[in-house]
Amino acid sequence: MNALIDRSLGCYTLRAMKLISISLLAISTIAAPLYSQQPSAPKTATSTTTAAKKPVTPASAPISRALLNPALLKTKAPADFKVRFLTTQGPFVVEVHREWSPLGADRFYNLVKYGFFNNGHFFRVVPGFVVQFGLSPSPAVNKVWQDAKIQDDPVTQSNHKGSITFATSGPNTRTTQLFVNLGENARLDGMGFSPFGTVIEGMDVVEKLYPGYGQTPEQDRIQAEGKPYLDKEFPLLDSIKLARIVVPAPVAKRPASAPTTPAKK
């Protein structure tokens, strides 16, 4: 009888351990793409796909000196502005509303203004969840921005599909990494992820960004080695050719109407 009980308890314990393992795996798969500093990730593996390699993005222009001194990039963003990303899959446009997440909008505005994102890769793509980017192709730039953290903003908007949000490694740790939501991710709202804008044009382009490497690229190697690491190990990754602030066309003023001369009787 005791042997039967022990055998039953053993089976029950084994089933419970399997359920716990599956739950932990699901949680880590969902959360890992959103954390920017030291996420757990598999070792780098080269692609075995037979698809043709993407053309290597040409080297970027000389780095702006301002990018090497994050303390100087403190310009307050406009209340509303747009950023056009030209990628290896085509263009998409993000519209930013500063009131949604003021500190995040300011950081994003300054990074775009000084060319931080140019030639950077979309290094994590999880279909139906997020696409993540925001590490510079230059190790020197990554080094100085790694600890340039900003405080959290209150979450005033939900992480709807198409919204853009800063990644984080915990409270008050936002630096340069971002993600675009590829699905309805309202569960992230309660975790402190504060959207500051949304994709208003080209969401189909965002959804076409190459997902084949999943979460394999290692962030510490991207930070330390930059573009050459990704070009060599992950040649099919899509990248940003250019990100720029779109200046609205000025509204033309009407010419002042000439005063009318009263008709003579």
Contacts in CASP RR format, 6 or more apart in sequence:
PFRMAT RR
TARGET T0000
AUTHOR 0000-0000-0000
METHOD contacts of the structure
MODEL  1
MNALIDRSLGCYTLRAMKLISISLLAISTIAAPLYSQQPSAPKTATSTTT
AAKKPVTPASAPISRALLNPALLKTKAPADFKVRFLTTQGPFVVEVHREW
SPLGADRFYNLVKYGFFNNGHFFRVVPGFVVQFGLSPSPAVNKVWQDAKI
QDDPVTQSNHKGSITFATSGPNTRTTQLFVNLGENARLDGMGFSPFGTVI
EGMDVVEKLYPGYGQTPEQDRIQAEGKPYLDKEFPLLDSIKLARIVVPAP
VAKRPASAPTTPAKK
28 40 0 8 1.000
29 126 0 8 1.000
29 215 0 8 1.000
30 129 0 8 1.000
32 39 0 8 1.000
32 40 0 8 1.000
32 41 0 8 1.000
32 215 0 8 1.000
33 39 0 8 1.000
33 124 0 8 1.000
33 126 0 8 1.000
33 129 0 8 1.000
33 130 0 8 1.000
33 132 0 8 1.000
33 167 0 8 1.000
33 179 0 8 1.000
33 215 0 8 1.000
34 130 0 8 1.000
34 132 0 8 1.000
34 167 0 8 1.000
34 168 0 8 1.000
34 179 0 8 1.000
34 188 0 8 1.000
34 191 0 8 1.000
34 193 0 8 1.000
35 167 0 8 1.000
35 168 0 8 1.000
35 169 0 8 1.000
35 170 0 8 1.000
36 167 0 8 1.000
36 168 0 8 1.000
36 169 0 8 1.000
36 173 0 8 1.000
36 174 0 8 1.000
36 175 0 8 1.000
36 176 0 8 1.000
36 177 0 8 1.000
36 219 0 8 1.000
37 146 0 8 1.000
37 169 0 8 1.000
37 173 0 8 1.000
37 219 0 8 1.000
38 169 0 8 1.000
38 219 0 8 1.000
38 220 0 8 1.000
39 169 0 8 1.000
39 215 0 8 1.000
39 219 0 8 1.000
41 215 0 8 1.000
41 216 0 8 1.000
41 217 0 8 1.000
41 218 0 8 1.000
41 219 0 8 1.000
42 215 0 8 1.000
42 216 0 8 1.000
43 218 0 8 1.000
44 216 0 8 1.000
44 217 0 8 1.000
44 218 0 8 1.000
44 221 0 8 1.000
44 233 0 8 1.000
45 216 0 8 1.000
46 233 0 8 1.000
46 234 0 8 1.000
47 212 0 8 1.000
47 213 0 8 1.000
47 234 0 8 1.000
47 235 0 8 1.000
47 236 0 8 1.000
49 212 0 8 1.000
49 236 0 8 1.000
51 236 0 8 1.000
53 235 0 8 1.000
53 236 0 8 1.000
54 88 0 8 1.000
54 210 0 8 1.000
54 235 0 8 1.000
54 236 0 8 1.000
54 237 0 8 1.000
54 238 0 8 1.000
55 88 0 8 1.000
56 231 0 8 1.000
56 235 0 8 1.000
57 88 0 8 1.000
57 119 0 8 1.000
57 120 0 8 1.000
57 227 0 8 1.000
57 231 0 8 1.000
57 239 0 8 1.000
57 241 0 8 1.000
58 119 0 8 1.000
59 119 0 8 1.000
60 118 0 8 1.000
60 119 0 8 1.000
60 137 0 8 1.000
60 138 0 8 1.000
61 118 0 8 1.000
63 138 0 8 1.000
63 140 0 8 1.000
63 141 0 8 1.000
64 114 0 8 1.000
64 115 0 8 1.000
66 72 0 8 1.000
66 73 0 8 1.000
66 114 0 8 1.000
67 73 0 8 1.000
67 114 0 8 1.000
67 115 0 8 1.000
67 116 0 8 1.000
67 136 0 8 1.000
67 141 0 8 1.000
67 144 0 8 1.000
68 140 0 8 1.000
68 141 0 8 1.000
68 144 0 8 1.000
69 144 0 8 1.000
70 144 0 8 1.000
70 145 0 8 1.000
70 148 0 8 1.000
71 148 0 8 1.000
73 110 0 8 1.000
73 111 0 8 1.000
73 113 0 8 1.000
73 114 0 8 1.000
74 106 0 8 1.000
74 110 0 8 1.000
75 106 0 8 1.000
75 109 0 8 1.000
75 110 0 8 1.000
75 113 0 8 1.000
76 106 0 8 1.000
77 96 0 8 1.000
77 98 0 8 1.000
77 102 0 8 1.000
77 105 0 8 1.000
77 106 0 8 1.000
77 108 0 8 1.000
77 109 0 8 1.000
77 110 0 8 1.000
78 98 0 8 1.000
78 109 0 8 1.000
79 97 0 8 1.000
79 98 0 8 1.000
79 99 0 8 1.000
80 95 0 8 1.000
80 96 0 8 1.000
80 97 0 8 1.000
80 98 0 8 1.000
81 95 0 8 1.000
81 96 0 8 1.000
81 109 0 8 1.000
81 245 0 8 1.000
81 246 0 8 1.000
82 93 0 8 1.000
82 94 0 8 1.000
82 95 0 8 1.000
82 96 0 8 1.000
82 200 0 8 1.000
82 245 0 8 1.000
82 246 0 8 1.000
82 248 0 8 1.000
83 93 0 8 1.000
83 94 0 8 1.000
83 96 0 8 1.000
83 108 0 8 1.000
83 112 0 8 1.000
83 243 0 8 1.000
83 244 0 8 1.000
83 245 0 8 1.000
83 246 0 8 1.000
84 91 0 8 1.000
84 92 0 8 1.000
84 93 0 8 1.000
84 243 0 8 1.000
84 244 0 8 1.000
84 246 0 8 1.000
85 91 0 8 1.000
85 92 0 8 1.000
85 93 0 8 1.000
85 94 0 8 1.000
85 117 0 8 1.000
85 240 0 8 1.000
85 242 0 8 1.000
85 243 0 8 1.000
86 240 0 8 1.000
86 241 0 8 1.000
86 242 0 8 1.000
86 243 0 8 1.000
87 122 0 8 1.000
87 205 0 8 1.000
87 209 0 8 1.000
87 238 0 8 1.000
87 239 0 8 1.000
87 240 0 8 1.000
87 241 0 8 1.000
88 238 0 8 1.000
88 239 0 8 1.000
88 241 0 8 1.000
89 205 0 8 1.000
89 208 0 8 1.000
89 209 0 8 1.000
89 238 0 8 1.000
90 205 0 8 1.000
91 201 0 8 1.000
91 202 0 8 1.000
91 205 0 8 1.000
92 199 0 8 1.000
92 201 0 8 1.000
92 202 0 8 1.000
92 203 0 8 1.000
92 205 0 8 1.000
92 206 0 8 1.000
93 199 0 8 1.000
93 200 0 8 1.000
93 201 0 8 1.000
93 202 0 8 1.000
93 246 0 8 1.000
94 164 0 8 1.000
94 197 0 8 1.000
94 198 0 8 1.000
94 199 0 8 1.000
94 200 0 8 1.000
95 197 0 8 1.000
95 198 0 8 1.000
95 199 0 8 1.000
95 200 0 8 1.000
96 105 0 8 1.000
96 108 0 8 1.000
96 109 0 8 1.000
96 196 0 8 1.000
96 197 0 8 1.000
97 105 0 8 1.000
97 196 0 8 1.000
97 197 0 8 1.000
98 105 0 8 1.000
98 106 0 8 1.000
98 196 0 8 1.000
99 156 0 8 1.000
100 156 0 8 1.000
100 157 0 8 1.000
100 194 0 8 1.000
100 195 0 8 1.000
100 196 0 8 1.000
100 197 0 8 1.000
101 153 0 8 1.000
101 154 0 8 1.000
101 156 0 8 1.000
101 157 0 8 1.000
101 194 0 8 1.000
101 195 0 8 1.000
101 196 0 8 1.000
101 197 0 8 1.000
102 153 0 8 1.000
103 150 0 8 1.000
103 151 0 8 1.000
103 152 0 8 1.000
103 153 0 8 1.000
103 174 0 8 1.000
104 150 0 8 1.000
104 153 0 8 1.000
104 166 0 8 1.000
104 174 0 8 1.000
104 194 0 8 1.000
104 196 0 8 1.000
105 196 0 8 1.000
105 197 0 8 1.000
107 150 0 8 1.000
107 166 0 8 1.000
107 174 0 8 1.000
107 176 0 8 1.000
108 166 0 8 1.000
108 178 0 8 1.000
108 196 0 8 1.000
109 245 0 8 1.000
111 117 0 8 1.000
111 176 0 8 1.000
112 243 0 8 1.000
112 244 0 8 1.000
112 245 0 8 1.000
113 245 0 8 1.000
115 243 0 8 1.000
116 134 0 8 1.000
116 136 0 8 1.000
116 141 0 8 1.000
116 145 0 8 1.000
116 176 0 8 1.000
117 133 0 8 1.000
117 134 0 8 1.000
117 240 0 8 1.000
117 243 0 8 1.000
118 137 0 8 1.000
118 240 0 8 1.000
118 241 0 8 1.000
118 242 0 8 1.000
118 243 0 8 1.000
119 137 0 8 1.000
119 227 0 8 1.000
119 239 0 8 1.000
119 240 0 8 1.000
119 241 0 8 1.000
120 133 0 8 1.000
120 134 0 8 1.000
120 135 0 8 1.000
120 136 0 8 1.000
120 137 0 8 1.000
120 227 0 8 1.000
120 239 0 8 1.000
120 240 0 8 1.000
121 133 0 8 1.000
121 135 0 8 1.000
121 137 0 8 1.000
121 217 0 8 1.000
121 222 0 8 1.000
121 227 0 8 1.000
121 230 0 8 1.000
121 234 0 8 1.000
121 237 0 8 1.000
121 238 0 8 1.000
121 239 0 8 1.000
121 240 0 8 1.000
122 131 0 8 1.000
122 132 0 8 1.000
122 133 0 8 1.000
122 209 0 8 1.000
122 210 0 8 1.000
122 237 0 8 1.000
122 238 0 8 1.000
122 239 0 8 1.000
122 240 0 8 1.000
123 132 0 8 1.000
123 133 0 8 1.000
123 135 0 8 1.000
123 213 0 8 1.000
123 217 0 8 1.000
123 219 0 8 1.000
123 222 0 8 1.000
123 230 0 8 1.000
123 234 0 8 1.000
123 237 0 8 1.000
124 130 0 8 1.000
124 131 0 8 1.000
124 132 0 8 1.000
124 133 0 8 1.000
124 179 0 8 1.000
124 214 0 8 1.000
124 215 0 8 1.000
124 217 0 8 1.000
125 131 0 8 1.000
125 132 0 8 1.000
125 209 0 8 1.000
125 210 0 8 1.000
125 211 0 8 1.000
125 212 0 8 1.000
125 213 0 8 1.000
125 214 0 8 1.000
126 182 0 8 1.000
126 211 0 8 1.000
126 214 0 8 1.000
126 215 0 8 1.000
127 182 0 8 1.000
127 211 0 8 1.000
128 182 0 8 1.000
128 183 0 8 1.000
129 181 0 8 1.000
129 182 0 8 1.000
129 183 0 8 1.000
129 185 0 8 1.000
130 179 0 8 1.000
130 180 0 8 1.000
130 181 0 8 1.000
130 182 0 8 1.000
130 185 0 8 1.000
131 179 0 8 1.000
131 180 0 8 1.000
131 182 0 8 1.000
131 206 0 8 1.000
131 209 0 8 1.000
132 167 0 8 1.000
132 177 0 8 1.000
132 178 0 8 1.000
132 179 0 8 1.000
133 177 0 8 1.000
133 178 0 8 1.000
133 179 0 8 1.000
133 240 0 8 1.000
134 176 0 8 1.000
134 177 0 8 1.000
134 178 0 8 1.000
135 142 0 8 1.000
135 176 0 8 1.000
135 177 0 8 1.000
135 219 0 8 1.000
135 222 0 8 1.000
135 223 0 8 1.000
135 226 0 8 1.000
136 142 0 8 1.000
136 145 0 8 1.000
136 176 0 8 1.000
136 226 0 8 1.000
137 226 0 8 1.000
137 227 0 8 1.000
138 226 0 8 1.000
138 227 0 8 1.000
139 223 0 8 1.000
139 224 0 8 1.000
139 225 0 8 1.000
139 226 0 8 1.000
142 222 0 8 1.000
142 223 0 8 1.000
142 224 0 8 1.000
142 226 0 8 1.000
143 223 0 8 1.000
145 175 0 8 1.000
145 176 0 8 1.000
146 175 0 8 1.000
146 223 0 8 1.000
147 175 0 8 1.000
148 175 0 8 1.000
148 176 0 8 1.000
149 172 0 8 1.000
149 173 0 8 1.000
149 174 0 8 1.000
149 175 0 8 1.000
150 172 0 8 1.000
150 174 0 8 1.000
150 175 0 8 1.000
151 172 0 8 1.000
152 168 0 8 1.000
152 171 0 8 1.000
152 172 0 8 1.000
152 174 0 8 1.000
152 192 0 8 1.000
152 194 0 8 1.000
153 194 0 8 1.000
153 196 0 8 1.000
154 194 0 8 1.000
155 189 0 8 1.000
155 190 0 8 1.000
155 192 0 8 1.000
155 193 0 8 1.000
155 194 0 8 1.000
155 195 0 8 1.000
156 194 0 8 1.000
157 163 0 8 1.000
157 194 0 8 1.000
157 195 0 8 1.000
157 197 0 8 1.000
158 186 0 8 1.000
158 189 0 8 1.000
158 195 0 8 1.000
159 165 0 8 1.000
159 181 0 8 1.000
159 184 0 8 1.000
159 185 0 8 1.000
159 186 0 8 1.000
159 188 0 8 1.000
159 189 0 8 1.000
159 193 0 8 1.000
159 195 0 8 1.000
160 181 0 8 1.000
160 183 0 8 1.000
160 184 0 8 1.000
160 185 0 8 1.000
160 186 0 8 1.000
160 195 0 8 1.000
160 198 0 8 1.000
161 181 0 8 1.000
161 182 0 8 1.000
161 183 0 8 1.000
161 184 0 8 1.000
161 185 0 8 1.000
161 203 0 8 1.000
162 180 0 8 1.000
162 181 0 8 1.000
162 182 0 8 1.000
162 183 0 8 1.000
162 198 0 8 1.000
162 199 0 8 1.000
162 203 0 8 1.000
162 206 0 8 1.000
163 180 0 8 1.000
163 181 0 8 1.000
163 195 0 8 1.000
163 197 0 8 1.000
163 198 0 8 1.000
163 199 0 8 1.000
164 178 0 8 1.000
164 179 0 8 1.000
164 180 0 8 1.000
164 181 0 8 1.000
164 195 0 8 1.000
164 196 0 8 1.000
164 197 0 8 1.000
164 198 0 8 1.000
164 199 0 8 1.000
165 178 0 8 1.000
165 179 0 8 1.000
165 181 0 8 1.000
165 188 0 8 1.000
165 193 0 8 1.000
165 194 0 8 1.000
165 195 0 8 1.000
165 196 0 8 1.000
166 174 0 8 1.000
166 175 0 8 1.000
166 177 0 8 1.000
166 178 0 8 1.000
166 193 0 8 1.000
166 194 0 8 1.000
166 196 0 8 1.000
167 174 0 8 1.000
167 177 0 8 1.000
167 178 0 8 1.000
167 179 0 8 1.000
168 174 0 8 1.000
168 192 0 8 1.000
168 193 0 8 1.000
180 199 0 8 1.000
180 206 0 8 1.000
181 188 0 8 1.000
181 195 0 8 1.000
182 206 0 8 1.000
182 207 0 8 1.000
199 206 0 8 1.000
209 238 0 8 1.000
210 236 0 8 1.000
210 237 0 8 1.000
210 238 0 8 1.000
212 236 0 8 1.000
213 234 0 8 1.000
213 236 0 8 1.000
213 237 0 8 1.000
216 234 0 8 1.000
217 230 0 8 1.000
217 233 0 8 1.000
217 234 0 8 1.000
217 237 0 8 1.000
221 229 0 8 1.000
222 229 0 8 1.000
222 230 0 8 1.000
230 237 0 8 1.000
END
